[in-house]
């Protein structure tokens, strides 16, 4: 009887030891969920809010000293190429006085530099520079005339002789320009580099004012050089706008684009010809298979609504002719595909562990979780690409708990 009790007691002891081992050393009490590493298709896009604009924009500026006699435009008006935009009053006397005033400024500039630079004939320097400016304007006008004659020649309206004459005129003007530039170089040789650059900047501004005033005196009117829509209007009949003031903006509705000011970290990943799309749920706009036309070369700084300074860069995306009815300034969500879809290995983001500056996943090996270092790629929705460290079909842990 005692022997039987001893055997039963030993059995209970054995069972107890076994349970203790399982609870402390075995897999009892260990829980984890796993998923397989899968192959999938994925790419990456960057997005931001864009605005409808035009690739072809013209802005017209005031020349100063003239009063607008006729101007009947309104915002949103469509104008044709060659249409009269502004008719100025016939105020040649005022323009002549303004030109004389600018010429007096040029004389004062000559006197200032003559006093500052002894040994330099500023009179010759001045006259040479004015001659260069005049010849450059003449060459520009002669070039436009040649293009006009060339068009007429192709249409059979004028002869080859007339076309050759325009070429001869341009050649003659270029010869005179070369001589004037040589004279200017000789006369200004004694000027220091800084003094010369300062003088040229000041004289160019004054000569430009004279050119604009003389052109205004000759024309007295402003015509549209493209077909477009009036998107900005900052003047009216009777107004006397100052020189350089922007009066009218025209945008060509047949060449619409989307301008997007991307954050710099996104913009640097964008190149011309990348695929893009625009959308707006409320306006029911969805246009895909677009392409990036241009990444503007200059970045700029702006301040967000939260007062944070941001570096941004503008990207232009072309729109099809079917988008011609979209209003300028309309805001649309824009996406650019910076990495096209490709085959990759994917795991849920929750399976990835960051530790000591390295990336790991836990993989089941012989039913045991083993930590394995991996290399990650791009993120795709709630998944992340693994480029090295696992193979398709591996079981990785996404919820590992030790109880």
Secondary structure, 3 states (H helix, E strand, C coil): CHHHHHHHHHHHHHHHHHHHHHHHCCCCCEEEEEEECEEEEEEEEEEEEEEEEECCEEEEECCCCCCEEECCCCCCCEECCCCEEEEECCCHHHHHHHHHHHHHHHHHHHHHHHHHCCCCCHHHHHHHHHHHHHHHHHHHHHHHHHHHHHHHHHCCCCCHHHHHHHHHHHHHHHHHHHHHHHHHHHHCCCCCHHHHHHHHHHHHHHHHHHHHHHHHHHHCEEECCCCEEEEEECCCCCCCCCCCCEEEEEECCCCEEEEEEEEHHHHCCCCCCCEEEEEECCCCEEEEEEEEEEEEEEEEEEECCCCCEEEEEEEEEECCHHHCCCCCCCEEEEEEEEEEEEEEEEEEHHHCEEECCEEEEEEEECCEEEEEECEEEEEECCEEEEEECCCCCCEEEEEEEEC
